[in-house]
Amino acid sequence: MSFIRIAFLAALAPSLAQSADAEILLTIKEHRFDPAEVRVPANQKVKLLVQNLDATAEEFESHALNREKVIPGNSKATLYIGPLSPGRYSFFGEFHEQTAKGTVIAE
Amino acid sequence: MLGSAIIVFREALEAALIIGIIAAATRGIAGRGRWLTAGLLAGIVGSLGVAALTERIAQLAEGTGQELFNASVLGMAVAMLAWHNIWMSRNGAQMAREAKGVGLAVRSGDKTLFALFLVVGLAVLREGSETVLFLYGMLAGSESGVGPVLSGGALGLVAGALAGLALYAGFLRIPPKWFFSATSVLILLLAAAMAGQMARFLVQADLVPSLLSPAWDSSAVLANESPFGVLLHVLAGYDARPIGMQVVFYLAAFLLILAGMAWARRPISRNL
């Protein structure tokens, strides 16, 4: 029984590893994104975890990525981007556009 | 002050334009003023509630609760707009013909006012809750005083409302004999646009595949953030870099509602 299960999992493992989404952490602190340049693999879906360390909300927005999402203060949110062709995609924090700027670099 | 004025304007604009379309589409229907005002007020009260619950909503579904919430709100609005248009194509055209003009097409149109009350409320709810969060952050951040933030916000709100009013005034200039068809088309496009938006949130939460991201890029011709781009975005769901699934949802909603309207207009043979 357990042997069959192990064999089954072993057979499944490579395909699981392949389909797992790349996960990238982006933090917001003092109305700035860190890192300001986010490198992601091209041509595959990417899970972006945005952690807002500020007490106030921020809106992650990107015309190039076609995404918008409010991240409440002191919390973490998930959004998926891509699959992207290689290139640069700018994003910004709509509530603090002066300082909150960044770029996703798909390569 | 200018900062908060601009952001509140951007959030208010979309809701104001939607209200402008709905107000034009319900022209001549008795009691619409009351229903639309009620929708606006319900939306404002709802915004405060949603803003207060944002953190809890955000944490649902492994951090994608906001997308689910937005997609549900948009889905409901699409259903209401579809119902309005299908109902009106059965009864409204006849009403308009009998009354020789839209101005008198009163009475039974109020059946769909509840649907439009919901659309107005949901539009205000979506944009309003973001505005509340932004203003709250500005006030809590105490980067500037309370006065400038609030007066900037008020300025932005008034500017947004004026844009909605201007759109409404523009629609009223449409000649009466085309008015009914024109507003049907507007509502149809608005519903398709909202369906496309809904797909965007579902893709963002990874509930449906993106298919193509983007399906095309026309940002060099007409950017989303340009004034005409914003207007076309609200009116017809224009997006310079749409996701493939967004196009699918847009077309599906457009065709389904159109089919529903054609079905409702079919000649009724027996009985009634």
HADDOCK unambig.tbl for C-alpha pairs under 7 A between the chains (distance, minus, plus):
assign (segid A and resid 56 and name CA) (segid B and resid 137 and name CA) 4.79 0.50 0.50
assign (segid A and resid 57 and name CA) (segid B and resid 133 and name CA) 6.48 0.50 0.50
assign (segid A and resid 57 and name CA) (segid B and resid 134 and name CA) 6.75 0.50 0.50
assign (segid A and resid 57 and name CA) (segid B and resid 137 and name CA) 6.14 0.50 0.50
assign (segid A and resid 66 and name CA) (segid B and resid 241 and name CA) 6.74 0.50 0.50
assign (segid A and resid 72 and name CA) (segid B and resid 54 and name CA) 6.70 0.50 0.50
assign (segid A and resid 72 and name CA) (segid B and resid 55 and name CA) 5.78 0.50 0.50
assign (segid A and resid 76 and name CA) (segid B and resid 63 and name CA) 6.96 0.50 0.50
assign (segid A and resid 77 and name CA) (segid B and resid 58 and name CA) 6.63 0.50 0.50
assign (segid A and resid 77 and name CA) (segid B and resid 63 and name CA) 4.53 0.50 0.50
assign (segid A and resid 77 and name CA) (segid B and resid 64 and name CA) 6.73 0.50 0.50
assign (segid A and resid 78 and name CA) (segid B and resid 63 and name CA) 4.88 0.50 0.50
assign (segid A and resid 78 and name CA) (segid B and resid 64 and name CA) 5.79 0.50 0.50
assign (segid A and resid 79 and name CA) (segid B and resid 64 and name CA) 6.84 0.50 0.50
assign (segid A and resid 79 and name CA) (segid B and resid 204 and name CA) 5.51 0.50 0.50
assign (segid A and resid 79 and name CA) (segid B and resid 205 and name CA) 5.85 0.50 0.50
assign (segid A and resid 80 and name CA) (segid B and resid 204 and name CA) 4.97 0.50 0.50
assign (segid A and resid 80 and name CA) (segid B and resid 205 and name CA) 6.10 0.50 0.50
assign (segid A and resid 80 and name CA) (segid B and resid 206 and name CA) 6.16 0.50 0.50
assign (segid A and resid 81 and name CA) (segid B and resid 204 and name CA) 6.66 0.50 0.50
assign (segid A and resid 82 and name CA) (segid B and resid 213 and name CA) 6.30 0.50 0.50
assign (segid A and resid 83 and name CA) (segid B and resid 213 and name CA) 6.50 0.50 0.50
assign (segid A and resid 84 and name CA) (segid B and resid 213 and name CA) 6.68 0.50 0.50
assign (segid A and resid 95 and name CA) (segid B and resid 134 and name CA) 6.32 0.50 0.50
